[in-house]
Amino acid sequence: MVNRNVLRKLSDSELENYLKAGSRFVPEAVQIAFEIMEERGRIFSEQEKSAVHQLIQHKKEEEEAKRTEEVEIWKDHITEDTDAIKLYSRRTIFVSSVLFSPIPGSILLFLNLAKLKKYPASFLALAFGFLFFMFQKYVLLSHFDFGTTSRYSPEIGVIAVGALGLLVISVLTTPKKLPYRAESYILPVILCAGTTVLMYFYFQEWFSFYPFARAIHLLRQ
């Protein structure tokens, strides 16, 4: 947010800098600087007004393009091209990590990066999944009391951090906007099914803070 009162304290010469082509100020700041100068009695010619409006529009378009680019980086770029490499989607990795722990998600990301010959990154992803799984157990069971009623769910936040960590590793190590075909769901289903079995037998020791594991535990009772 641009604070209009802050800009009001600037001199006319300082506000002029906001209206110069190539300035790095956001479009909202340029618009406010223009309005303040008009309030102070500065008369702009039609050509100057047109130049300022074009500058503002150009900056808005640049911001929109930047936001679109950032979204594109995080998206899955799945294609039907038979020549494209087959990878497990980021959505599959994220969902499996949230519901079934970061371990199955890290294994899927490991296989993706290994297929892309990103070997150091692939082992980093695998290590992150297993280490974060142990870390989140320590954090949640040592620092939170799950016997109390609260409107907040710290376990969901910590679990989400693990899934987001894998997503960040994927974004940083995978070629940007890489088109790929979606790999079969067979292995993800097997990994998640295997984790479900572990949740059933080792609920209290390792999975008591996972909502999905709690649901399984309730069915056992």
C-alpha positions as CSV (number, residue, x, y, z in Angstrom):
1,M,0.0,0.0,0.0
2,V,1.2,3.5,-0.9
3,N,0.8,6.1,1.9
4,R,-0.5,9.3,0.4
5,N,0.4,11.3,3.5
6,V,4.1,10.2,3.1
7,L,4.1,11.5,-0.5
8,R,2.5,14.8,0.6
9,K,5.6,15.6,2.6
10,L,7.8,15.4,-0.5
11,S,8.8,18.5,-2.5
12,D,7.6,19.1,-6.0
13,S,11.1,18.2,-7.4
14,E,11.0,14.9,-5.5
15,L,7.5,14.1,-6.8
16,E,8.7,14.9,-10.3
17,N,11.0,11.9,-10.1
18,Y,7.9,9.7,-9.7
19,L,6.6,10.8,-13.1
20,K,9.8,10.2,-15.1
21,A,9.9,7.4,-17.6
22,G,12.0,4.6,-16.2
23,S,11.3,5.3,-12.6
24,R,11.0,2.2,-10.4
25,F,8.0,3.4,-8.4
26,V,4.8,1.4,-8.4
27,P,1.9,2.6,-10.5
28,E,-0.2,3.6,-7.4
29,A,2.7,5.8,-6.2
30,V,3.0,7.5,-9.6
31,Q,-0.8,8.1,-9.7
32,I,-0.8,9.7,-6.2
33,A,2.3,11.8,-7.0
34,F,0.5,13.1,-10.1
35,E,-2.7,13.9,-8.1
36,I,-0.7,15.7,-5.3
37,M,1.1,17.9,-7.9
38,E,-2.2,18.8,-9.5
39,E,-3.6,19.7,-6.0
40,R,-0.6,22.0,-5.5
41,G,-1.5,23.9,-8.6
42,R,0.8,22.3,-11.1
43,I,-0.8,22.5,-14.6
44,F,0.1,19.6,-16.9
45,S,-0.3,19.9,-20.6
46,E,-2.4,17.3,-22.4
47,Q,0.9,15.7,-23.7
48,E,2.3,15.5,-20.2
49,K,-1.0,14.0,-18.9
50,S,-0.9,11.5,-21.7
51,A,2.7,10.6,-20.9
52,V,1.9,10.1,-17.2
53,H,-1.1,7.9,-17.9
54,Q,0.9,5.8,-20.4
55,L,3.6,5.4,-17.7
56,I,1.1,4.2,-15.2
57,Q,-0.5,1.8,-17.6
58,H,2.9,0.5,-18.6
59,K,3.8,-0.1,-15.0
60,K,0.5,-1.9,-14.4
61,E,1.1,-4.2,-17.4
62,E,4.6,-4.9,-16.1
63,E,3.3,-5.9,-12.7
64,E,0.6,-8.1,-14.2
65,A,3.1,-9.8,-16.4
66,K,5.4,-10.4,-13.4
67,R,2.5,-11.9,-11.4
68,T,1.6,-14.1,-14.3
69,E,5.2,-15.2,-14.6
70,E,5.4,-16.1,-11.0
71,V,2.2,-18.1,-11.1
72,E,3.5,-19.9,-14.2
73,I,6.6,-21.0,-12.4
74,W,4.6,-22.8,-9.7
75,K,2.1,-24.4,-12.1
76,D,2.2,-27.9,-13.6
77,H,2.9,-27.7,-17.3
78,I,1.3,-31.0,-18.4
79,T,1.3,-31.7,-22.1
80,E,-0.1,-34.4,-24.4
81,D,3.1,-34.4,-26.4
82,T,4.3,-38.0,-26.6
83,D,7.9,-36.9,-26.8
84,A,7.8,-35.0,-23.5
85,I,9.3,-36.5,-20.4
86,K,7.0,-38.2,-17.9
87,L,7.1,-36.8,-14.3
88,Y,4.9,-36.9,-11.2
89,S,2.9,-33.7,-11.0
90,R,3.6,-31.1,-8.3
91,R,0.0,-31.4,-7.2
92,T,0.4,-35.2,-6.6
93,I,3.6,-34.5,-4.6
94,F,2.0,-31.8,-2.6
95,V,-1.3,-33.7,-1.8
96,S,0.5,-36.9,-0.9
97,S,2.9,-34.9,1.4
98,V,0.0,-33.2,3.2
99,L,-2.1,-36.3,3.7
100,F,0.5,-39.0,4.1
101,S,3.7,-37.2,5.4
102,P,6.5,-35.7,3.3
103,I,8.1,-39.1,2.8
104,P,6.0,-40.3,-0.2
105,G,6.2,-36.9,-1.7
106,S,10.0,-36.7,-1.3
107,I,10.3,-40.1,-3.0
108,L,8.2,-38.9,-6.0
109,L,10.2,-35.7,-6.2
110,F,13.5,-37.8,-5.9
111,L,12.4,-39.9,-8.9
112,N,11.4,-36.7,-10.9
113,L,14.8,-35.1,-10.3
114,A,16.8,-38.3,-10.9
115,K,15.0,-38.6,-14.3
116,L,16.0,-35.0,-15.1
117,K,19.6,-36.0,-14.0
118,K,19.5,-33.5,-11.1
119,Y,21.2,-36.0,-8.8
120,P,22.3,-33.7,-6.0
121,A,18.9,-32.1,-5.9
122,S,17.2,-35.5,-6.0
123,F,19.0,-36.7,-2.9
124,L,18.4,-33.3,-1.2
125,A,14.6,-33.8,-1.8
126,L,14.8,-37.3,-0.4
127,A,16.8,-36.3,2.7
128,F,14.5,-33.3,3.3
129,G,11.4,-35.6,3.3
130,F,12.7,-38.0,5.9
131,L,14.4,-35.4,8.1
132,F,11.4,-33.1,8.1
133,F,9.2,-36.0,9.0
134,M,11.3,-36.6,12.2
135,F,11.6,-32.8,12.8
136,Q,7.9,-32.2,12.7
137,K,7.2,-35.0,15.2
138,Y,9.7,-33.4,17.6
139,V,8.3,-29.9,17.1
140,L,4.6,-30.9,17.4
141,L,4.9,-33.4,20.2
142,S,7.3,-31.4,22.2
143,H,5.8,-27.9,21.9
144,F,2.1,-28.3,21.5
145,D,-0.7,-29.9,23.7
146,F,-3.2,-31.6,21.5
147,G,-5.4,-32.4,24.4
148,T,-6.6,-28.8,24.5
149,T,-9.3,-27.3,22.4
150,S,-8.2,-24.5,20.1
151,R,-9.5,-22.7,17.0
152,Y,-5.9,-23.1,15.6
153,S,-4.4,-26.2,14.3
154,P,-0.6,-26.0,14.6
155,E,-0.1,-29.4,13.2
156,I,-1.7,-28.5,9.9
157,G,0.7,-25.5,9.6
158,V,3.8,-27.6,10.3
159,I,2.6,-30.4,7.9
160,A,2.0,-27.8,5.2
161,V,5.5,-26.4,5.7
162,G,6.9,-29.8,4.8
163,A,4.8,-30.1,1.7
164,L,5.7,-26.5,0.7
165,G,9.4,-27.3,1.2
166,L,9.2,-30.0,-1.3
167,L,7.3,-27.7,-3.7
168,V,10.0,-25.1,-3.4
169,I,12.8,-27.7,-4.1
170,S,10.8,-28.7,-7.2
171,V,10.4,-25.2,-8.4
172,L,14.1,-24.2,-7.8
173,T,15.6,-27.4,-9.3
174,T,13.3,-28.2,-12.3
175,P,13.7,-26.2,-15.5
176,K,11.2,-23.4,-15.6
177,K,7.9,-24.1,-17.4
178,L,9.1,-27.6,-18.4
179,P,6.4,-29.3,-20.4
180,Y,5.9,-32.9,-19.3
181,R,3.4,-35.8,-19.4
182,A,1.8,-36.8,-16.1
183,E,3.4,-40.1,-14.8
184,S,1.1,-42.9,-13.8
185,Y,-0.6,-42.7,-10.4
186,I,0.2,-46.4,-9.6
187,L,3.4,-45.7,-7.6
188,P,1.9,-42.7,-5.7
189,V,-1.1,-44.9,-4.7
190,I,1.3,-47.7,-3.6
191,L,3.4,-45.3,-1.6
192,C,0.3,-43.7,0.0
193,A,-1.2,-47.1,0.7
194,G,2.0,-48.2,2.4
195,T,2.0,-45.1,4.5
196,T,-1.6,-45.8,5.5
197,V,-0.6,-49.2,6.8
198,L,2.2,-47.5,8.8
199,M,-0.3,-45.0,10.1
200,Y,-2.5,-47.9,11.2
201,F,0.2,-49.7,13.2
202,Y,2.4,-46.7,14.3
203,F,-0.2,-44.1,15.0
204,Q,0.9,-43.1,18.5
205,E,4.6,-43.2,17.8
206,W,4.8,-41.2,14.5
207,F,1.5,-40.1,13.0
208,S,-0.8,-39.0,15.9
209,F,-0.8,-35.4,14.6
210,Y,-1.9,-36.3,11.0
211,P,-5.7,-35.7,10.5
212,F,-5.8,-38.6,8.1
213,A,-4.1,-40.9,10.6
214,R,-6.5,-39.7,13.3
215,A,-9.4,-40.8,11.0
216,I,-7.9,-44.2,10.6
217,H,-7.3,-44.4,14.4
218,L,-11.0,-43.6,15.0
219,L,-12.0,-46.5,12.7
220,R,-9.9,-48.9,14.7
221,Q,-11.8,-48.1,17.9
